[in-house]
Amino acid sequence: MTRDFPSGTEPQPVHGLPLDAHLHTEQSPDSAVPIDVYAALAVERGIPEIAITDHVDFDPRDPAYAYSRFDDRERVVRGAAERWAKQGVVIRFGAELTFNRRWEADVRDHLKHHHYDYVIGSVHDWPESPYWPSRVRDWIKGRSLDEVVAPYYAEIIAAARSGLFDTIGHLDVVKRYLHPLITAADLAERPDLQEPALRAIIESGVALEVNSSGLRYPGAETYPSAAVVARFRELGGERVVVGSDAHSRGSFAARLDESYRHLAAAGFEALSFRRGAERVRIQVPRDTSNSTVDGLRT
């Protein structure tokens, strides 16, 4: 679902960030990266903690539906965590679950019987969504911008209010589905469209992810943008986390420093991240070239 930067535009690797909480391995259908590759990169770049969050889908038409078994994913991640702990890397066993109200009961049942250290809830362009590539152009004809984005944000609000997730993943990824018919600049002119979703995230106590993968796509903004991160803070948002959403070696922690900078600029002092039984605060570095900082219990 993401890509590396075009040839010749790859950013310089960032060192010393405390956490990358969104990574996909070969246990996801759209990645071929062995978990040890990410762990080795974490050692090389001084990133002490990572979360493996392979896709779990609930619609049989989606690519990650029954792609890998929970037991296999847990075995691989826990095994890697044991191997790499000696080299100073902590690996958390997580998942990115695709949310839609149509299969909310299935998501709830899955999480009742399968336990993760950390869970991201994300809204993607589900098979019957208006944002599917073959229908998005016709969908937007004759509709206001409010109407165009309404289905996406309705699912985000429901995901936040479901109480199922630690984090809402890549908020406003809808701008990727709409490009170039509607651009990131067009959406930036209507910040009010996201406010109900931001308020739902705040009221629900779920964390907002600042996902750097958007910098690899047209529009070149994090998901969500710096302006939205700042507005989230203004509205009273307290819980945030970061992830590169890497699906390849080259996108591991790619431009993740920009996500951290957005948080620091908005006034956030710490990430909020769940490590299994406990939620911790991890200091947001003021200077992203600094070395790692320890997580503090809340």
N, C-alpha and C positions, 0 to 999 in steps of 0.2 A: 504493500500500500504506500510505500515511500520509495525514494530513489536516492542514489548518490548525486553529488553535485556534478554538473557537466564538466567534461575534461578541461583542465586549465583553470577552473574556478574553485578548486577544492580549498577550503580554509585550512589554516595551519592548526595542527592538533592542539587542543587546550589541555593544560596540565593543572592538577591540584584542586579540582572541583570535588565537593564532598559526596555527591550522589548523582547517579543516572538511573531513574526509576521507570524506564520504559524501553525494553529491549526485546527483540524477536529473534529466535533461533530457528534452526532447521525443524523444530517442532511446530512451526507455523508454515502454512502452505506457500507464503510469499517470501520466505527467507531460506537461505541455505547455509547459514552461519552456525558452525559448531559452538557450543557454549564456551569451550576453552579458548576460543579466539577472543571473545569479549573479555574473559577473565585476564588473559595475557595483556590485552590492551589496557585494561584497568590498572594492572601493575605498572606497565610502561608509563602511563600518564598520571600516576599518583591519585587515582580515584578509588577510595577505600570501600565503596559500597555500591552495588548495582542490584537491580531487580529484573529478573527474567519474567516477561509478561506476554507469553505466547497467546495467540488468538484462540478464543473459544466462541463458536457461533452456534445459534439455535434454530436457524432456518435451514432445512436440508439442501436448499439451493445455494447456500453460502459456502465458500471454499474451506473454511475451518470447521465445518460441521463434521464431527466424528473424525477429524483428520488425525488427531493423536489422542491417546488415552491418558486420563488423569494420572494413573499409576505410573505410566512411562515418563510423563513429564516431571512428576515429582521425583522419581528415582534419578533421572538425569541431573536435575538441578541440585538436589540434596547431595548427590555424589560429587558434583563439581564444587559445591560449597565446602565439603570436607577437604577436597584436594587443595583448593586455593587458599583456605584459611591460613595456612602456614606461610603464605606469601603476602599476607596482609590485606586480602580482598574478602569482603563479606558478600555473599550472594544470597539474595532473597528469592523465595519461590512465589511468584505472582502469576497473574493472568489478566488479559484484557478481554472482557466479555462484551460482545456486541449487544446493546440494549434496544428493545422495541417493546411497546406495551403489548403487542400481540403475543410475545413469548415471555412476558415478565414472570409468569408462574413457573416456566421452565428454568429461568435464571435463578429464581428463588429456591427451587428444588435442588438445583445443582450446588448452590452455595450451602444449602443445609447439609448436604452429604459429602462435600469436598471442601477441605479447608486449605486456605492459602495464607501466606504471610501478608499479602497485599493484593488488592483487587481494584482494577481500573474499569469503570463503566464508560463505554464509548458508543456514540451514535454514528453509524456508517450509512452509506447509500444502499440500504437494503433492497432486495430484488424488485419489490413493487413500489419503491419510492419514486417520487417525481424527479429525483436527481440522477436517476440511472442514465448513463450516457446516451442511450438511444431515444430517450423521451424528454430530457431536460429542456431542449430547445423549444419544443412545442409547449411544454408546461409553462414557461415563463411568458408566452405570448398573451397579451391582454391582461396580465396580472400585475398588480402593484408590487413593489418590493416587499411590503408587509406580508402580502399573500404568498409570495415566493418562498420566503424563509420560514413561514409559520410552521409547516410540518416538521422541520428540523428542530426548531426550538421547543416545540411541544414535547418532543421525545426527550430532549435534554432536561426539561423541567420534570418530566415524569421519572427519569433516571435519578435525578437528584433527590426527589421526594420518596423514592422507593425504599431508601434506607439500606440498600444492598451493597453500596460501593464505598471504598475509601476515597476515591478520586473520580472526578469527571474528566475524561480524556479529551485532548485536543479540541476544546471549545472553539467553535466557528470554523471547523473544517469544511463546513458547507460552502465557504467561498472557493474552495478548490473545485468542488463539483460544479459550481456556476461559472467559473472562468472559461472562456473570455466573454461570455454573454453578459455577465455582471461581474465587475471587477472588485478587487479589495478596496480600491479607492471609492467606488460607488457605495459599498457597504459602510465604509468609514464615515460617510456623510450622514448615516442614520444610526448613531450609537444607541438611540433609544430602543432599537429592535432587540438588543441583547439584555436590556435591563431586567425583564421578568426572569430570564434564565439566571442571571447573576444573583438576583434576590433569592431565587429558589435554592441555589447552591449555598448561599450564606445561611439561610434559615434552616437548611437541612444539616449543616455542619460537615458537609462533605468538602474535600479539598479541590481546589481548582488547579489543574495541571497547566503549566506553561511549557508547551511542546515545541521544540526547535525544528521539527521536521518541515514546518511551513516555509522555512527559509530555503528549502530545496525545491520549491514550487513557484509558479507564477504568482506574483503578489509579494513574494519574499518577505513575509511577516511570520512571526511566531504564531502559534495557535494557543490562546488568543494574542492579539497584538499588544504592544506596550500600552497603548491608550486604554484598552479594555482592562488590562491588569491594573492600571492606575485607578480606573473607575471602580473596579471590584474593591480596591482598598478604601476608596472614598465612601462606598456604600456600607462599609463595616466588615468586609471580608477579612478573615484571619488565617484561614488554612490554605496553603499553597504547596505545590510540589513541582518538580521539573523532570523532564525526560526528553531524550533525543529521538525516541520512536525509531531506533535503528532497525533496519532489516538487512543490513549488509555491513561488511567490515568497515567500509569507508564512511559510513554514517554513524558509527559509534561515537557518542558524545559530540557529534558535529555541531559546532556553533552553540553548544549548550551554555557557554559563557554569556551569550546574549540573553537567554532566558533568565539567568541569575541577575544580570544587570537590570533587566526590566523590573524584577522583584525589588532589588535594592533601591532603584529610583523611585518606586512606588511607596517605599517606606517599610517593606517587610524585612524583619530581622531574622526570621527562621522559617524553614520548611516544616511541614507537618506530615509525618510519614509513619505508616504502621509497620512495625516489625513483629508480625504475628500477634502475640498476646498484648503488646503494648504499643501505644502511639508515642512517638518521640518528636522532639524539636531538634532540627539540625540547622546550625547557624548559616545564614546566607553571607558568604564572604563579601566584604566591601570592595575588595580588589580581587578579581577572578584569577589573578596570577598567584594568589596566596596558596599556601599548602592547605591540606585538609584540616577540618575541625571536627571535634567529636560530637556525637549526638547526645542530647540531654533529655532525660525523662521529663514528661509533663505530668 
